[in-house]
Amino acid sequence: MHRQYSLSDRFLEHADSMLRTLFASPEPNRRSPDHNSTGHNLTEWEIDESKRLMRVNHSGEVCAQALYQGQSVTARDSKLRETFQEAAEEENDHLAWCEHRIKSLGGRTSVLNPFFYAGSFTIGAFVGVLGDRTSAAFLAETEYQVVDHLDGHLNRLPVTDKKSHEILTQMREDELSHAKTAEAAGADELPDPVKGLMKLMSKFMTRSSYWIWTTLL
């Protein structure tokens, strides 16, 4: 018989997830997609650009972890809660792949990640309170916006950085699958103003993550 977790149990579980996301090196369940890619000699500019873009994607995965954890805390339907948790597990792979790639390029992750996590968790928990169909719709729209974002980064990455291309291509495939799963879970259509606000918040995260270490160093 499965144990029924209380709300306080779920908050404790997600507090552990938060600490592991922000302060530990994540362990992926899948091998990184770049393992068969041959390394290329990148110019100094190409290395810098790849570090910045992969740092943005890493911060995006921190936000995704927090968002899904927050939604799963307040989800009413156990099957939908499992959907959020499964998505979070795949996002953990993305988190690990991005962090490893950043380090291999000699870069660092964003110092703003704890703030991004806190904000995204709060949004996820609030959306969950609004109802499961709204929460599923929020997940679907988030993932579709992430797919668009990844398309942009795949075009901006230096063509010689095959390893980062492989990682983002697999991430795009996973995100699209998450969106389809959320739609199948009975997602409602979000109002256009909500979609617009989500895009503005995403732009704030991406731009601050792109520039933050350049500014500090």
N, C-alpha and C positions, 0 to 999 in steps of 0.2 A: 504494500500500500504506500502511495506517495505521500510524503509529509506536506501538509498545508502550511505554507510560510505566511506569517503575519506581516503587516506593513513594517513593523520595527525590524523584523528579521531581514526583510528585503533591503531596508536602508543600511543595515550593518553589512550585508553582502556587497552592496554597491559602494560603501565606504572603502571596503577592501579593494574593490575594482579600481576606484579612484586612485588609491595609493600606488597600486601596481602600474596604472597607466602613466602617472606623472613622475614617479620616482624610481621605477625599476625598468630594466631592459626587457621588453616584451618578448615572449617566446612564441614564434609562429607555429601553427599546426601544419602548414604547408610550406614546402620549399619555395624560396624566392624565385619568381619567374626569370630572374636574370642569371640563374646559375649556369646556363649554357651559352650566355652571350660572351663574346670575346671582348676584352677590354681594349679601348682605343686611347691613343695619346690625345688628350684634350688640351686646348690652349688655356691660358690663365683665365681669359674671359669666359670660355665655355665652362670651365670648372666653377667659376663664380656664379654664372647664370643657373647651372644645374643645381648647385647648393641652395640657391634662393628658392627656386621652384619646388624642389623636394622638401624644403623646410615648410613652405606653404602647405604642401600636401600632408606633411606630418601633422601640422596643426589642425588641418581639416579632419584627420583621423582621430585626434584627441577630442575634437568637438563631436564627432560621430559616436565615439564611445560614451561620452557623457550624455548625449541626446538619447541614445537607446537605453542607457541605464535609467535615466530619468523617466522615460516613457514606460519602461517595464515595471517601475515601482508603483505607478498609479494606474496601470492597465487593469481593467476589470476581468476581461476574458483570459483564461489561462493559456489558450492556444495563441492568442495574439502576443501575450507576454513571452511565450517561447519563440515567436517570430522575431521579436526585438532582441532576445538573448542570442539567437542564432546569428542574426545580422551582426551583433556586437562581436561575436567570435571571429567572423570573417574580417571585420574591421580591425581586429587585433592583429591579424596577419598583415594587413596593410600598414598598420602602425609600425610593426617590426621591420617590414621590408623598407619602408621609408627611412626609419632611423638608421638602419644598417647602411643604406646607400648614402645618406648624409655623412655619416662617419667615414665611409670609404673615400669620400670626396674631400675629407678634411674639414667638414663643416660642423655646426652645432644646431640643436633644435631651439625653438623660440622660447625666450624667457617669459613670454606672455601666456604660455600654455595653461598654467593654473587658473588664470582669469577666464580663458576660453572655456575650460572645463566647467568651472562654476556657473558661468552664464548659460552654457548649453544644457547642463543638467537641470537647471531651474526651468528653462524653457520646455524641456522634454517632460518634466513632471507636471508642469502647468497644462500642457497640451493634453496629457493623459487624463487629467481631471475633466477636461471638456467632453470626453467620451471616446470610446474605442474607434469609432468610424472616423472621427476627426483626427485622432492620433495616427491611424493608418494612412490617412490622406496626407498628413504632415510628413510622415516617413517617405511616402511615394514622391511627393514634390521635392523634398530634400535630395533624394537620390537622383531625380531627373536633373536638378540643378548641378549636382556634383558631376554627373555625366557631361554636361555642357562645359563645366569648369575643366575637367580632364581633357576634353577635346582641345580646349584652348592651350593647355600646357603641352599636350603632345605636339602641337604646332609650333610652340615657342622653344621647346627643348632643342639644344644643339643636335643636329642630325647624327653626329658622331657618338653621342651618348646613348649607345644601344641599350645599356643596362637599365637606365632610367626609363627609356621607352618601353622596355619589356614589362617593367613593374607597373607603370601607369596603364598600359593596355589591359593587363589582367585586372587591375583595380576597376577599370571602366566596365569590364564584363561583369564583375561581381556587383557593382553598384546598380547596373541596369537590372540584374536579377532581383535585387532587393526591392527595387521599385515595382516590378511586376508582381512579386509576392505580396507586397502591401496592397496593391490594387485588388488582387484576388481575395484579400482578407476583408473586403467590403469598404474600401476607402471612399469617403465622400470627396466632392470637388471643393478645393479651397477657393475662397474669394480672391479675385485679382489683387486687391490691396495687401492681403496677407502674403501672397507670392512676392509682391514687390518689396515688402518689408524684409522678407527672408533674403532676397538678393542684396539689399543694402547691407544687412548684417554680414553676409558672406564677403562682400567687398571690403568691409572694415577689417575682417579677419585676414583676408588674403594680402591686402596691402601692408598691414602692420607686420605680418610674419615675413613678408618679402624683404622689408627694409630694416627690421629691428636690429639685427646684428651689425649691419653696416653703420647704423647710427651709433651704436654703443661702442664699437671698436674704432 
